[in-house]
Amino acid sequence: MRLPAFLLLSGLSLSAFAQPPVPANLEPLPPPPAFNSQEAPADEPEVTITTEKEQTVEEYRANGKLYMIKVTPKHGVPYYLIDDRGDGKFSRQESLDSGLRVPRWVIHTF
């Protein structure tokens, strides 16, 4: 059992030495393009953070529309105000986890 494993490993190690050498005329890669911090990509939300005396408020916007507010009190647990329907009415949630666990069982495949 040890002899076939030894022969296999030595054959693999010999194939590593048989690789062609690295060409000498390689050029370095060009630097990456500069990131403009003024323009946020369209798929990322805009976040506005406001620090007050007793709490920190983070407002999340997508395409200029406010859809979620995270309120973090100085002493306490953060909570979220979320606009579920897009009508401007916010509902309070203690966490972003709804507790809903959808089963993902495979019953039959075709």
N, C-alpha and C positions, 0 to 999 in steps of 0.2 A: 504494500500500500504506500509505503514511503518512497519507493523508487519511482513509481509513475508520477507521483506528485512532484518529486524533485526534478524529473525530466521535463515535466510540463512547465514548472516555474523557470527552469534554466532556458527553455526554448522561448518563453515570453521575454525574459530579460535579454536574450540575444537579439530578439526582434527590435527591442528598444535601441540597441546600439546600431542596428542596420538602417535607422532613419537617415534621410539625406541631411547633410549639414545645413546650417542656416546661411543663406547667401550674404555676402559681404556688402552688397550695395543697397542695404535697407535704409530707408529714410524715416525720420521720426514723423509721427502723426501730427497733423495740424492741430492747433489749440481749439477747444470747443467754442461755439459761438457765444458771444456775451449775452448774459441774461439781463433783460430790462426789468428792473423791479417795479417800474411804474405801471406796466401792463400785466395784469393777471390773466392767465389762460381762461378761456370761456367756460371750461368745465369745472373750475374750482370756485367754491363759494367765497364771497367777500365777507370778511369778519371785521366788525368794529368792536373794539374793547374799550369800555368806559369804566374807570375805577372811581368809585365813590367812597365816602367815609365808612359806610357800613357794609358795602357789597361791591362785587365786580359784575358788570353786565356785559355779555358777549352777544352781539346781534349778528345773525347769519343771513346773508342775502344771496339769492341766485337771480341773475338778470335784473338786478335792482329791486327785487321784491323780497321783503322780509318774510321768512318762513319759520325761523326758530330763534328763541332767545334763551340763553343759559344764564341763570342768576346764581352767583356763588356768594353767599353771605360770609362775613368775617368769621363768625362762629356758627357753624352748622353745615348741613349737607346741601350741595348744589341741587337745583331743580330746573326743569325746562318748561318753557311755554312754547307750544307747537301749534302752528296753523295747519291742521290736517286737511281741510277742505279748500283752502286758498281763498276764503271769504274774508279774511282779516280778523276772525275771532280765534283767540288763542285759548288752548286748554292746557292746564297744568299737569305735568307728569313728573314723578319723582326720579325716574331714570329713563333712558332711551330703550331699555329692554321691556318689551310688552308682556313677556312671560308666555307668549304663544309659541308652542313647539309643534310645528307641522310634521306629522310622521312622513318619512321618506322610504317606506318599504316598497320593494319591488315585488308585485304579486305575480305578474306574468309578463314575459317579453315575447315579441313576435319576431 
